[in-house]
């Protein structure tokens, strides 16, 4: 039999279209190994990668994202230097969602055709919270159980965010997303009582938050450990250690990329964008990929 190889070939408009090409050198009833097929596909510039997963955006989401990006597109580095970006993430040792692979060209990770939309995450793991600001970062908080509004107020705000507000005074701006515990009345009252300015944030905008790239870096560093963590206590210790050892200049570069993120969002009319940095999970060894803790 002949073996067909699917590839993406440029069309006349400069985009890509799926086409089937047969390996012309093969004779009828010729078989090739999986490794050979992977190698031949790699020669035409396609590689197996896990797809990006995003929550689907409505027209309202896009409109709000576009408005936010226009409002902040001309912010100076000095203004961004006063913003603490924060986020929560769940890391697990393995996940069913990592069984899915797509074939794509380098540099196309965030192209729309390579994104899978999902409405929620699942699976057991370690929930962490972290905040970054130009020149510094918070300690990584590992949450046992659910992050409630009371825990968010008593631990995250009181023990972490408030310290940075005290050091930076009135210029300090706190960014968090629209998760339900973050928007509870007791949280808003705490921010007001501590005179902490909260940045308005458009829903479903992980591509605008530089902390998302820090989670990618953190997951890579944990996956590279030898031996890798095999249980949740080991994963917790590894996350805490590697968080402290991420180079600060890499974090600073992510924060200073905010004007570019705003510009990209404007160019895409508020749709999900391609983060313009080299810290995305673009290329890594397949063995590390299979062992890498899932960042959700």
C-alpha positions, -999 to +999 in steps of 0.1 A: +000+000+000+010+036-003+012+058+028-003+093+027+011+121+047-011+151+057+006+184+056-004+221+055+006+238+022+004+275+015-025+287-005-027+316-029-038+340-001-008+332+020-027+311+045-026+273+048-049+246+036-049+208+043-038+186+014-026+150+011+006+142-006+019+107-013+055+099-007+065+095-044+095+073-037+073+045-022+063+016-043+029-002-040+026-023-008+055-004+008+052+003+045+071+028+066+076+030+103+060+056+126+094+071+133+101+075+096+067+092+091+074+116+119+108+124+105+094+131+070+066+153+084+093+172+104+112+178+072+083+198+059+082+219+090+053+203+110+057+190+146+035+172+171+024+196+198-003+198+224-030+224+214-036+255+234-069+255+252-090+286+257-125+294+269-146+305+239-152+342+236-185+359+229-189+392+211-192+409+244-160+394+257-142+406+225-156+441+229-145+444+265-111+430+257-107+454+229-117+484+250-093+474+278-064+470+253-071+504+238-072+520+272-039+506+283-020+505+249-002+537+256+008+530+292+045+537+299+069+512+314+067+533+346+030+527+348+032+490+342+060+488+369+034+497+395+010+468+386+011+434+404-002+407+381-016+377+399-031+344+390-040+309+403-030+277+385-034+240+391-005+217+384-010+179+383+013+150+376-007+138+346-039+147+329-061+131+302-061+164+283-024+159+274-033+129+252-043+152+224-017+162+198-018+183+167+006+187+138+016+223+134+044+246+121+068+264+145+055+297+157+018+289+151+009+277+186-017+304+192-032+305+157-069+300+158-069+266+140-045+252+166-066+262+197-091+239+214-119+257+233-129+244+267-153+256+293-137+243+325-108+223+338-108+192+360-086+167+377-068+166+410-036+185+415-019+213+434-035+247+433-010+276+436-013+314+436+015+338+427+020+375+420+046+393+399+057+429+397+086+445+380+117+437+400+100+413+424+074+386+430+054+373+459+060+340+476+042+311+459+011+301+479+001+265+478-036+261+486-049+229+502-085+225+491-107+251+475-098+288+473-127+305+490-133+342+492-123+342+529-090+324+522-084+348+494-089+377+517-071+364+548-042+347+531-036+362+496-046+398+503-035+401+539-003+381+538+010+389+503-007+417+484-009+441+514+029+440+519+036+452+484+009+480+487+027+492+519+061+493+501+049+511+470+022+534+485-005+549+464+010+540+430+004+503+436-023+486+413-034+451+419-046+429+390-066+397+395-091+380+373-129+377+377-131+344+395-160+343+419-139+342+451-120+373+439-152+394+435-169+386+468-180+415+489-155+407+517-127+409+492-138+442+478-142+456+513-107+445+522-092+461+492-110+493+500-100+493+536-063+488+526-066+515+500-055+490+472-065+500+437-078+471+417-073+470+379-104+464+359-098+431+340-117+417+310-131+382+314-114+352+298-081+370+290-052+347+300-033+359+269-032+394+284-019+382+318+019+377+318+016+353+348+004+327+324+038+326+308+054+323+343+033+292+349+046+278+316+082+284+328+075+270+362+061+238+347+091+234+324+115+238+353+096+212+374+095+188+345+133+191+340+140+180+376+158+147+380+142+126+392+108+143+384+082+145+412+061+114+414+036+124+441+018+155+452+041+163+482+071+161+459+053+183+433+045+209+460+081+211+471+094+213+435+069+241+427+080+261+457+117+257+449+115+264+412+092+294+417+120+311+437+146+303+411+129+317+379+152+345+368+137+378+376+148+393+343+126+369+325+096+379+346+104+416+340+105+410+303+070+395+305+057+425+323+073+449+299+056+430+270+022+445+281+022+472+253+027+445+227+000+423+242-024+453+240-014+460+204-019+424+194-054+423+210-064+455+192-051+440+159-072+408+165-104+429+173-104+415+208-100+379+199-074+357+216-039+367+205-004+354+200+017+365+231+048+382+216+075+366+237+099+336+234+088+321+267+058+302+254+060+264+253+071+263+217+097+235+215+108+209+240+119+174+242+092+148+238+102+128+269+100+160+290+067+168+274+052+134+285+065+139+320+057+176+324+031+184+351-001+196+336-006+234+340-043+242+338 
